[in-house]
Structures are given as C-alpha cells and as structure tokens.
Amino acid sequence: MKPGAKARHGEVRRLWPTERDLFTAHLLRLDAATRRERFGTAVNDEFLVDYAESTFGIGGLVYAYVEEGEVRGAAELRGLEDFVVQTGEAAFSVEKGRRRRGIGEALFGHLITAARNRGIRTLYMTCLPENIAMRNLARKFEAELVTGYNDVECRISTGAPTPFTLLDEALNHAQGFAAMSLALQRKLWQPALFGATGGRH
C-alpha cells in the first residue's frame, strides 16, 4: 500500500439487477463535481434515476465496490450485445469520501477481466481533460490516450480470455451472488421478525 493510502473495508463484486436500488442510491450520493466527471456534464437526480433504470438491460454489466451494504463505487461495461464489433465502453464513479483507496483500480481490473472473457478486445473510456485521476488510472492499464477538444478518449487492449481470467470471474460472480442472496434474505427476515415480536418498544 502506498504511503498515506487508506485501506478498503469492502469488496468489489458484480452487481445484479435486483440490486439496482443500491446503484441508484450510489449515483444520487455523487456530488456535483463527481457527476460532471462521470457524465461529462451537469446532471440532476431525475436523470440519474432514469439512467440507473436502463443500466442493467441487455448489453450492460456493473461491478461495484460494496461497503457495509452500500455501493460506494461502480464500474460499468456496455456494448456486450454486439459480438461482431468486439469493442465495449467503460465508465466509473467513486464517491468523494472513498477516493485514493485503490477502489477505482480494483474496479478497472475486474472490468477488463469481464471484457476479455466476453470477447471484447478493445475497451473505450472517455473523461474530461481535467480529470487527471482517471487519466492516470487508465495509464496504469497501458491505455492509449487520445486528446480531443472536449474530452480524452482512452483505448485499452484487453487481450484474449484465459482459464485464469474465466476462473477469476466465476469465483467473483459466485461471491457476489451469495452476498446478494444473503442481503435479500435479511430484508425478508426483518418484517417477519418484527411481526413475531410485536416490534421494538
């Protein structure tokens, strides 16, 4: 760990469609500057709610940093519905209070593995020119940076899948599905428990 870096206390795992509310809550917690970095422009709450609704559709995949049952960072992979082009789009968001902990790097690594395993050979990501942190993160993964007038495009060659990348993703999915199932069970148990005890006094 780098000097001054803060440890992570959560886990990075796949986020499932039944956990859309966790993703929505994460987006709504983003401050104005982070929203602009993520979407390239100012966006309001209504936009974020609508965006979250469409994220888990066909061709989308989300990995999240989950801490104490809340999503504090997310990485999205889009373009999975087009197997001919072999390209995908990546996007990231980490809440302000969770930055500089290696969360973005961990999310990026999982997303590249997922892309490789699905035949995506080139991963694209755009960011604002002033988003130095995202540009530095892309460079860690040997991205080619192309500077435009209003944004910077990052191109990453992912490579072909291997038995190790397939196993890594399978294990992560199993872990994420187990965590999602446990959280769902807790939600179902709480009303039953309160009903049986008559609630707290």
Secondary structure, DSSP 8 states (H G I E B T S, - for coil): --TT-----SEEEEE-GGGHHHHHHHHHH--HHHHHHHHSS---HHHHHHHHHHHTSTTEEEEEEEETTEEEEEEEEE-TT-TTT-EEEEEEEE-GGG-SSSHHHHHHHHHHHHHHHTT--EEEEEE-TT-HHHHHHHHHTT-EEEE-SS-EEEEEE-----HHHHHHHHHHHHHHHHHHHHHHHHHHHHHHHHHHHT---
